[in-house]
Amino acid sequence: MKSIGKPGLFALLLLIVIIPFIIYKINWLAGSEKAVGKMGFKGKTQTGQYVHNYSVIFFKVDTIEYWFNGLDNVFFKEGEEVAIRYNRKNPYEAKIDSFVSIWGDTLVYGGIPIAILIVVFLHPHIIRKGSRFIIQKKMPFIQLME
């Protein structure tokens, strides 16, 4: 059986964790279309003591009008045109056409597991320097060699 070192295992786990998020987002982008929406009004919701303020944006596909909420604290003037992207199969999945709006959730949801992986791999008492691992198809999938 072939073993891999700590950097190799980190790279493998990093790919396993991040690839599903990236594939999902690339698939969404491939199935999306650019359009122009308009800011309708400012929306406000409250979760406990935290208040969310956002722009509510609408756009038309054929003759149907769709509405969606923009990012918190990103405001446009009422009636202002806003570049958007929407999924052709489900226009309700619309987003403002900006990096933060499109990739922000991917960075957060993918970044949290990556941060945990970094802590686990950098902490000297969790995985010791020079450790070797066996990767296999049956359980246990990852085995630490002593």
URJO-V282938 format. One record per pair of residues at least 12 apart in sequence whose C-alpha atoms are under 7 Angstrom apart, sorted by the first residue. I is the first residue (numbers start at 1). J is the second residue. D is the distance in whole Angstrom. If there is no record, write none. Layout:
((I	J	D) (I	J	D))
//
This chain:
((2	134	7) (3	132	6) (3	133	5) (3	134	5) (4	132	6) (4	133	5) (4	134	6) (5	130	7) (5	131	6) (5	132	5) (5	133	6) (6	130	7) (6	131	6) (6	132	6) (14	114	7) (18	110	6) (21	106	6) (21	110	6) (28	87	7) (31	87	6) (31	88	6) (32	85	6) (32	86	5) (32	87	4) (32	88	6) (33	85	5) (33	86	6) (33	87	6) (33	88	6) (34	84	6) (34	85	5) (34	86	7) (35	83	6) (35	84	5) (35	85	6) (36	59	7) (36	81	6) (36	82	6) (36	83	5) (36	84	6) (37	57	6) (37	58	5) (37	59	4) (37	81	6) (37	82	5) (37	83	6) (37	84	6) (38	57	5) (38	58	5) (38	59	6) (38	79	5) (38	80	5) (38	81	4) (38	82	6) (39	55	6) (39	56	6) (39	57	4) (39	58	6) (39	76	6) (39	77	7) (39	78	5) (39	79	5) (39	80	5) (39	81	7) (39	82	7) (40	56	6) (40	57	5) (40	58	6) (40	78	6) (40	79	6) (41	55	6) (41	56	5) (41	78	6) (42	54	6) (42	55	5) (42	56	6) (43	55	6) (43	56	6) (52	72	6) (53	72	5) (53	73	6) (54	69	7) (54	70	6) (54	71	6) (54	72	5) (54	73	5) (54	74	6) (54	75	6) (55	69	6) (55	70	5) (55	74	7) (55	75	5) (55	76	7) (56	68	6) (56	69	5) (56	70	6) (57	69	6) (57	70	7) (66	92	7) (68	92	7) (68	94	7) (70	95	7) (70	96	7) (71	101	7) (83	96	6) (83	97	5) (84	96	4) (84	97	4) (85	97	6) (132	144	6) (132	145	6) (133	145	6))
//
